[in-house]
């Protein structure tokens, strides 16, 4: 849910035709590692934000404005499904190459990191391609997007941790767990520093069973050292939630 909120706010424009949407007008790349990123929920959240902003507009103009902002926002969103750590590494390498001007441009909204692109036109076989156009249609619309407004969200980067941990060099595996997460950390840092992209990574963690609110990061130290800001989300111990609701606590970890 946190990743959905961040993604929808980032792709929305700041303002359009006198209506304030309070977005960032940024290109957003989501790497879905466990297949749990809810695309339908993303569309519903985005539509809800647009409808809320358009309440100040006369009713007869809302539908046309909503369609325009929805299409513009989704043109900045790309979802890539990864099926293993190697897919994550390939995606990050492709992003670096594309943003460095070494890759071809292809506007894909929903991509399979293995072979298939799923777009509004259907399924097309091919390799991973990342949209490198930071002007294009946005410039034609007169939007307020800056070339360096980019956001990369990696949803559950530890999804393949146990598979990687079981993969050992003496069993013929090309990567061991240290090399995988060291490479991912290096590539994430390069995207942030060389291409000025904001990086948001989610993952599960192990908590303190005695209820002291502590946690233990099970990923290698190379990954832990690469994190600059950390937010811990944990269930609330208060019984204030009703059926079907979730009450959580978010806190900065220093």
C-alpha positions in Angstrom: 0.0 0.0 0.0 2.9 2.4 0.8 4.4 1.7 -2.6 1.1 2.3 -4.3 0.7 5.7 -2.6 4.2 6.8 -3.5 3.8 5.7 -7.1 0.4 7.4 -7.7 1.5 10.6 -6.1 4.7 10.6 -8.2 3.1 10.2 -11.6 0.4 12.8 -11.0 1.0 16.3 -12.3 1.5 19.2 -9.9 -1.2 21.2 -11.6 -3.2 21.0 -14.8 -5.7 23.6 -16.2 -5.9 25.4 -12.9 -6.5 22.2 -10.9 -3.9 21.2 -8.3 -3.2 17.4 -8.1 -0.2 17.8 -5.8 1.9 15.2 -7.7 5.5 15.2 -8.7 5.1 14.6 -12.5 7.9 12.0 -12.4 8.7 8.9 -14.4 8.1 5.9 -12.2 9.6 2.4 -12.6 8.3 -0.3 -10.3 10.1 -3.6 -10.1 7.7 -6.2 -8.7 9.8 -9.1 -7.2 7.0 -11.2 -5.7 4.1 -10.6 -8.0 2.0 -8.9 -5.3 2.0 -5.4 -6.7 -1.7 -4.9 -7.3 -2.1 -3.1 -10.7 -5.9 -2.8 -10.3 -5.5 -1.2 -6.9 -3.0 1.2 -8.4 -5.5 2.3 -11.0 -8.2 2.7 -8.3 -6.0 4.8 -6.1 -5.0 7.0 -9.1 -8.6 7.5 -10.1 -9.6 8.4 -6.6 -6.9 11.0 -6.3 -7.9 12.5 -9.6 -11.6 12.6 -8.7 -10.8 14.2 -5.4 -8.9 17.0 -7.1 -11.6 17.6 -9.6 -14.3 18.3 -7.1 -13.7 22.0 -7.6 -14.4 21.6 -11.4 -18.0 21.9 -12.8 -19.5 18.5 -13.3 -19.8 18.7 -17.1 -16.0 19.1 -17.4 -14.8 16.5 -15.0 -14.9 13.4 -17.2 -12.8 15.0 -20.0 -10.2 16.4 -17.5 -10.1 13.1 -15.6 -9.4 11.1 -18.8 -6.7 13.6 -19.8 -4.8 13.5 -16.5 -5.2 9.7 -16.1 -3.7 9.1 -19.6 -0.9 11.5 -18.9 -0.1 10.0 -15.5 -0.1 6.4 -16.7 2.2 7.3 -19.6 4.9 7.9 -17.0 4.4 4.6 -15.2 6.2 1.3 -15.9 5.8 -2.0 -14.1 8.4 -4.7 -14.5 7.8 -8.2 -13.2 11.0 -9.9 -12.0 11.2 -13.7 -11.5 14.7 -13.8 -9.9 17.6 -11.8 -8.7 19.1 -11.9 -12.2 16.0 -10.2 -13.6 16.4 -7.4 -11.0 20.1 -7.0 -12.0 19.2 -7.0 -15.7 16.5 -4.3 -15.1 18.8 -2.0 -13.1 21.5 -2.4 -15.7 19.0 -1.6 -18.5 17.8 1.5 -16.6 21.4 2.7 -16.2 22.1 2.1 -19.9 18.9 3.8 -21.1 19.3 6.9 -18.9 22.9 7.1 -20.0 21.8 7.2 -23.6 23.1 3.7 -24.4 19.7 2.0 -24.8 16.8 2.3 -27.3 13.5 3.9 -26.3 10.3 1.8 -26.0 7.3 3.0 -24.2 6.2 0.0 -22.1 3.8 0.2 -19.2 3.8 -3.4 -18.0 6.8 -5.5 -18.7 8.0 -9.1 -18.1 11.6 -9.1 -17.2 12.1 -12.4 -19.0 10.8 -12.0 -22.6 7.4 -10.4 -22.9 6.2 -6.8 -22.9 2.5 -6.3 -22.1 1.3 -3.0 -23.3 -2.0 -1.4 -24.2 -1.4 -2.8 -27.7 -1.0 -6.5 -26.6 1.9 -8.9 -26.1 5.2 -8.4 -27.9 8.2 -10.6 -27.6 11.6 -9.1 -27.0 14.2 -8.0 -24.5 13.8 -5.4 -21.7 13.5 -1.9 -23.0 13.1 1.2 -20.9 11.5 4.5 -22.1 14.3 7.0 -22.3 12.1 9.9 -23.6 11.8 12.5 -20.8 10.3 15.2 -23.1 8.2 13.7 -25.9 4.5 13.7 -25.2 4.9 15.6 -21.9 6.6 18.5 -23.7 3.7 18.5 -26.2 1.2 18.7 -23.4 3.1 21.5 -21.8 3.6 19.6 -18.6 5.8 20.6 -15.7 8.1 17.5 -15.8 11.8 18.0 -15.3 14.2 15.6 -17.1 15.7 14.4 -13.8 12.4 13.5 -12.1 12.7 9.8 -11.8 11.6 7.3 -9.2 12.5 3.6 -9.0 10.5 1.4 -6.6 11.6 -2.1 -5.9 8.8 -4.0 -4.2 10.2 -6.7 -1.8 13.8 -6.9 -2.9 14.3 -9.9 -0.5 11.8 -12.0 -2.3 14.5 -14.3 -3.7 16.7 -14.2 -0.7 16.4 -17.9 0.3 16.8 -19.1 -3.3 20.0 -17.0 -3.6 21.2 -18.2 -0.2 20.9 -21.8 -1.3 22.7 -21.0 -4.6 26.4 -21.7 -4.0 29.3 -21.3 -6.3 30.4 -24.9 -5.7 27.1 -26.0 -7.1 27.7 -24.2 -10.3 25.6 -21.1 -9.6 26.8 -17.9 -11.4 26.1 -15.7 -8.3 26.2 -16.2 -4.6 24.1 -14.2 -2.2 26.8 -11.7 -1.4 27.5 -10.9 -5.1 23.8 -10.6 -5.8 23.0 -8.0 -3.2 26.4 -6.2 -3.5 25.7 -5.8 -7.2 22.1 -4.6 -6.6 23.2 -2.1 -4.0 25.9 -0.8 -6.3 23.4 -0.4 -9.2 20.8 1.3 -7.0 23.4 3.8 -5.8 24.5 4.5 -9.3 20.9 5.3 -10.4 20.6 7.7 -7.4 23.9 9.4 -7.9 24.5 9.4 -11.7 20.9 9.8 -12.8 19.4 11.6 -9.8 16.7 9.1 -9.4 14.8 8.6 -6.1 15.0 5.0 -4.9 12.4 3.3 -2.7 13.0 -0.3 -1.8 10.6 -2.4 0.4 11.3 -5.8 2.0 10.1 -7.9 4.9 12.3 -8.2 8.0 12.6 -10.2 11.1 11.3 -8.6 14.3 11.9 -9.1 18.0 9.6 -11.8 19.3 9.7 -10.2 22.8 7.8 -7.1 21.6 10.6 -4.6 22.1 10.1 -3.1 18.6 13.6 -4.1 17.5 14.4 -5.8 14.2 17.3 -7.6 12.5 18.3 -7.1 8.9 19.0 -10.5 7.4 20.5 -9.2 4.1 24.3 -9.0 3.7 26.1 -6.1 5.2 26.9 -4.6 1.8 23.2 -4.0 1.2 22.6 -2.7 4.7 25.4 -0.2 4.4 23.9 1.2 1.1 20.6 2.2 2.8 20.5 5.9 3.7 17.0 6.2 5.2 14.9 3.4 6.7 11.2 3.4 7.8 10.0 0.5 9.9 6.3 -0.5 9.5 4.9 -2.7 12.1 1.3 -3.7 13.3 -0.1 -1.7 16.1 -0.6 -3.5 19.4 -3.7 -1.5 20.1 -7.1 -3.1 19.4 -8.5 -0.1 17.6 -8.8 -1.7 14.1 -12.2 -3.0 13.0 -12.7 -6.1 10.8 -11.0 -5.7 7.4 -8.8 -2.8 8.6 -5.1 -2.6 9.4 -3.5 -0.3 11.9 0.2 0.1 11.7 3.0 2.2 13.2 5.7 3.8 11.0 8.9 5.1 12.5 12.3 6.3 11.2 15.1 4.0 12.1 18.4 5.8 12.8 
